[in-house]
Amino acid sequence: AVPTLDSTSIMELDSVPTHLLVLGGGYVGLEFGQMFRRFGSAVTIIQRGGHLLAREDDDVAEEVAKIMREDGIEVLLETTALHAERSGDGTIQLTVKTPSGERTLSGSHLLSAAGRTPNSDWLNLAVTGIQTDKHGFIPVNEKLETSVPGIYALGDIKGGPAFTHISYDDFRIIRTNLLEKGNATIHDRLVPYTVFIDPQLGRIGLSESEALAQGRHIRVAKMPMNYVARALEVDETRGFMKAVVDVDTSQILGCAILGLEGGEIMSALEIAMMGKVPYTVLRDGVFAHPTLMESLNNLFSSFE
C-alpha cells in the first residue's frame, strides 16, 4: 500500500519531502504545498477541476495559480489520479489522467488534500434516530437542532464550511439559546475565510459568479495590489482586490482580497457588511496613510 499523508500527519514529518505530490487544489493543498515548496521540496499539485479553489471566481483562481507557479510549484488542472504504487526504492509512482493523456508522476510523499469525511458512523446514531445525509453529515436547522428535537450538532459534523471560527460561532448559538434562553440562529450568518498562502486570500460573502447566478444587479470593483501604497513599500504587490456591490442598495455583497494581509483587509469589509454600510462610506472615508485600509478609497472608485 502507498502511504498517504493528511493535514494532520504531514505536520509530524521528521524530514522535508524531496518531492511532495498533493491531491487537491483547495485550502489545505495550497497552504501545505506552498509551505513545503519554501522548505525546499519539489511540489506538484493535482486538481481535478478546471481551476484551483473551486468556490472562487476564475480571475481569482487563475491569479492564485500564477502565484503558485511563480514559487516553482507545478500545478496540474483537469487532472485525475488513477492509481499509485511504490517502486523498489520507495518512490511513489502516481499515474494521472491529464487533458493531454496519461502521465506518471514520481514523488517521495503523497498528501491527500481533497477533503475529509465525517466520523458520524462512530456515534451509533441509529439509537437516537438522528438522521444523516448521504455523506454522513448531520443536517440541522437554523438553531443547529438535528432531526431529533432537543439534540444539537455543531462544528464540522453538520457539514458546510469546516472552519474553526464557524465551530466557535456554533458554540455561541448553542450557549445563547440553551443557557441564556436566547433566540440566536445561523440565518444570514456571514462566513469569512482566509487561505493562508503567501500572499493571503481573504474571502467573504458572494463572489461575482455567485451574485450573477442569484440574479443580482451588481457592480464589480477591482484594483491590482500594485496600486496600494503599503504593498509597494514592502515590495509585495502580487494579487488584487475585488469587491461585489449591489447596484440598488450600494451594499457590499462580498469581496476577494488576494494580496498582502488579505485576511485583515477582508475583515474590515466584513465589519462594513455586518453594519450594512454602503460602499460609498469606505470610498469617501479618511484612513491613515500609508495603511492597507487606505486602499479602500481607491478600490471603491475602481468599478469595472
TIKOLFI-411844 format. One record per residue (C-alpha): residue number from 0; x, y negated, z negated; residue in one letter. Coordinates in steps of 0.05 Angstrom, whole numbers. Each point is the difference from the previous one (the first is absolute). Layout:
<rs>
R pos      u      v      w code
R NUM      X      Y      Z    A
...
</rs>
This chain:
<rs>
R pos      u      v      w code
R   0      0      0      0    A
R   1     22    -71     14    V
R   2      5    -42    -64    P
R   3    -42    -63      5    T
R   4      7    -62    -43    L
R   5    -58    -44    -23    D
R   6      0    -70    -30    S
R   7     16     30    -69    T
R   8     53     51     16    S
R   9     38    -46     47    I
R  10     16    -44    -60    M
R  11     34     58    -34    E
R  12     53     12     53    L
R  13     71      1    -25    D
R  14     30    -20     67    S
R  15    -18    -43     59    V
R  16    -28     40     59    P
R  17     43      2     62    T
R  18    -62     -4     44    H
R  19    -69    -10    -29    L
R  20    -59     21     43    L
R  21    -64    -35    -22    V
R  22    -69     26     18    L
R  23    -47    -59     -3    G
R  24      5    -74     16    G
R  25    -41    -27    -58    G
R  26     22    -36    -63    Y
R  27     38     58    -30    V
R  28     36     19     63    G
R  29     22    -71     16    L
R  30     22    -18    -70    E
R  31     41     63    -11    F
R  32     25      1     72    G
R  33     28    -70     -3    Q
R  34     27     10    -70    M
R  35     40     62     19    F
R  36     23    -32     65    R
R  37     31    -55    -43    R
R  38     31     53    -44    F
R  39     35     25     62    G
R  40    -45     56     26    S
R  41    -19      8     72    A
R  42    -77     -4      0    V
R  43    -53     22     50    T
R  44    -73    -17    -12    I
R  45    -51     43     35    I
R  46    -69    -31      7    Q
R  47    -59     36     32    R
R  48    -38    -64     17    G
R  49     15    -53     51    G
R  50     30    -48    -50    H
R  51     26     -1    -71    L
R  52    -46    -19    -58    L
R  53    -66     23     30    A
R  54    -43    -52    -35    R
R  55     38    -59     27    E
R  56    -10    -42     62    D
R  57     44     19     59    D
R  58     42    -63     -4    D
R  59     16     13    -74    V
R  60     17     73     12    A
R  61     43    -16     60    E
R  62     40    -52    -39    E
R  63     10     51    -57    V
R  64     26     51     51    A
R  65     47    -53     28    K
R  66     27    -13    -70    I
R  67     10     74    -13    M
R  68     37      9     66    R
R  69     44    -61    -14    E
R  70     20     36    -64    D
R  71     22     60     42    G
R  72    -60     44    -14    I
R  73    -26     44     56    E
R  74    -75     -9      6    V
R  75    -39     52     40    L
R  76    -73    -18     14    L
R  77    -55     46     27    E
R  78     43     57    -24    T
R  79    -25     64    -34    T
R  80     41     49    -41    A
R  81     -9     70     28    L
R  82     44     44    -45    H
R  83     62     -2    -42    A
R  84     54     51    -15    E
R  85     66      2    -35    R
R  86     63     19     37    S
R  87     57     40    -28    G
R  88     39    -62    -23    D
R  89    -61    -26    -37    G
R  90    -19    -52     51    T
R  91    -75    -11     10    I
R  92    -22      8     72    Q
R  93    -66    -37     11    L
R  94    -35     10     66    T
R  95    -46    -57     19    V
R  96    -46    -16     58    K
R  97     11    -69     29    T
R  98    -34    -36     59    P
R  99     59     23     43    S
R 100      0     72    -23    G
R 101     26     44    -56    E
R 102     64    -18    -37    R
R 103     39     30    -57    T
R 104     26    -45    -55    L
R 105     56     21    -47    S
R 106      0    -27    -71    G
R 107     27     15    -69    S
R 108    -64    -17    -38    H
R 109    -75     -2     17    L
R 110    -47    -49    -34    L
R 111    -75     11      5    S
R 112    -31    -69     -4    A
R 113    -66     13     34    A
R 114    -44     -7    -62    G
R 115    -20     42    -60    R
R 116    -59     44    -15    T
R 117    -38     -5    -66    P
R 118      8     54    -53    N
R 119    -74      2    -16    S
R 120      1     75     10    D
R 121     37      4    -67    W
R 122    -57    -33    -37    L
R 123    -53     56      2    N
R 124    -51    -50     24    L
R 125    -51     54     17    A
R 126    -14      5    -75    V
R 127    -21    -73     -2    T
R 128    -37     -5     66    G
R 129     43    -58     23    I
R 130      2     -3     76    Q
R 131     62     -9     42    T
R 132      7    -18     73    D
R 133     31     46     52    K
R 134     70    -26    -18    H
R 135     -9     14    -75    G
R 136    -10    -73    -21    F
R 137    -56    -17    -49    I
R 138    -50    -50     29    P
R 139    -22    -54    -49    V
R 140    -49    -58      0    N
R 141     17    -73    -10    E
R 142      8     12    -75    K
R 143     46     59     13    L
R 144    -53     50    -23    E
R 145      2     69     31    T
R 146    -59     41     25    S
R 147    -11     20    -73    V
R 148    -27    -59    -41    P
R 149     46    -19    -57    G
R 150     63     29     31    I
R 151     48    -48     34    Y
R 152     60      8     45    A
R 153     55    -52      7    L
R 154     67     -4     35    G
R 155     23     39     61    D
R 156    -48     58    -12    I
R 157    -59    -41     25    K
R 158     32    -12     68    G
R 159     12    -67     33    G
R 160     65    -39     -6    P
R 161     48     37    -46    A
R 162     32    -61    -33    F
R 163     20     -7    -73    T
R 164    -34    -68     -5    H
R 165    -66     31     23    I
R 166      5     52    -56    S
R 167     13    -57    -49    Y
R 168    -63    -36     24    D
R 169    -41     64     -2    D
R 170     18      5    -73    F
R 171    -23    -72    -10    R
R 172    -67     16     30    I
R 173     -9     63    -43    I
R 174     22    -37    -63    R
R 175    -45    -60     14    T
R 176    -62     43     12    N
R 177      9     54    -52    L
R 178     31    -38    -58    L
R 179    -24    -71     12    E
R 180    -69     16     28    K
R 181     18    -40     63    G
R 182    -22      7     72    N
R 183     66      2     38    A
R 184      1     32     70    T
R 185     48      9     58    I
R 186    -48    -37     47    H
R 187     39    -49     43    D
R 188     64     17    -38    R
R 189     61    -27     37    L
R 190     54     52     11    V
R 191     68    -31      9    P
R 192     62     40     15    Y
R 193     73    -11     16    T
R 194     44     46     41    V
R 195     67     -7    -33    F
R 196     43      2     61    I
R 197     50    -56     12    D
R 198    -29    -49     16    P
R 199    -65     16    -35    Q
R 200    -69      7     31    L
R 201    -54    -29    -44    G
R 202    -72     16     21    R
R 203    -69    -16    -25    I
R 204    -70     -3     28    G
R 205    -19     10     73    L
R 206     49      7     56    S
R 207    -14    -34     66    E
R 208    -24     66     31    S
R 209    -43     17    -60    E
R 210    -33    -68      1    A
R 211    -15      5     74    L
R 212    -28     70     -9    A
R 213    -49    -29    -51    Q
R 214    -22    -52     50    G
R 215     28    -58    -40    R
R 216     11    -68     33    H
R 217     73    -12    -16    I
R 218     61    -42     12    R
R 219     70     28     -9    V
R 220     57    -42    -28    A
R 221     69     27     15    K
R 222     70    -27    -12    M
R 223     69     31      5    P
R 224     43      1    -62    M
R 225     54    -40     36    N
R 226    -47    -60     -9    Y
R 227      5      8    -76    V
R 228     52    -45    -32    A
R 229     12     47    -59    R
R 230     11     59     47    A
R 231     50    -41     41    L
R 232     38    -19    -64    E
R 233     10     72    -22    V
R 234     11     26     71    D
R 235    -59     48      1    E
R 236    -44    -21     58    T
R 237    -26     67     24    R
R 238    -75      9      5    G
R 239    -60    -46      1    F
R 240    -60    -24    -40    M
R 241    -70     14     25    K
R 242    -68    -19    -30    A
R 243    -71     14     23    V
R 244    -51    -55    -13    V
R 245    -76      0      7    D
R 246    -19    -55     49    V
R 247    -69    -12    -31    D
R 248     22     -5    -73    T
R 249     75    -18      4    S
R 250     11     57    -50    Q
R 251     64     41      4    I
R 252    -20     71     18    L
R 253     69     32     -5    G
R 254     74     -7     14    C
R 255     63     38     18    A
R 256     64    -32    -23    I
R 257     60     37     29    L
R 258     61    -37    -25    G
R 259     40    -26    -58    L
R 260    -39     14    -65    E
R 261    -61     17     42    G
R 262    -36     30    -60    G
R 263      7    -64    -40    E
R 264    -28    -43     56    I
R 265    -57     49     10    M
R 266    -17     -5    -74    S
R 267     -7    -76      6    A
R 268    -49     11     57    L
R 269    -36     52    -42    E
R 270    -13    -52    -53    I
R 271    -30    -46     53    A
R 272    -44     57     24    M
R 273    -23     16    -71    M
R 274    -20    -72    -10    G
R 275    -31     -5     69    K
R 276     45    -59     15    V
R 277     -4    -22     73    P
R 278     64      4     40    Y
R 279      0    -75      8    T
R 280     18     -9    -73    V
R 281     64     39     11    L
R 282     13    -35     66    R
R 283     -4    -68    -33    D
R 284     28     17    -69    G
R 285     67    -27    -26    V
R 286     49     55    -17    F
R 287     70    -10    -27    A
R 288     55     -1     53    H
R 289     32     47     17    P
R 290    -42     55    -31    T
R 291    -32     56     40    L
R 292    -69    -26    -18    M
R 293     15    -63     40    E
R 294     -4     43     63    S
R 295    -75      6    -10    L
R 296     -8    -72     25    N
R 297     29     20     67    N
R 298    -32     69      3    L
R 299    -70    -29     -4    F
R 300     18    -52     52    S
R 301     22     55     48    S
R 302    -63     32     28    F
R 303      5     40     64    E
</rs>
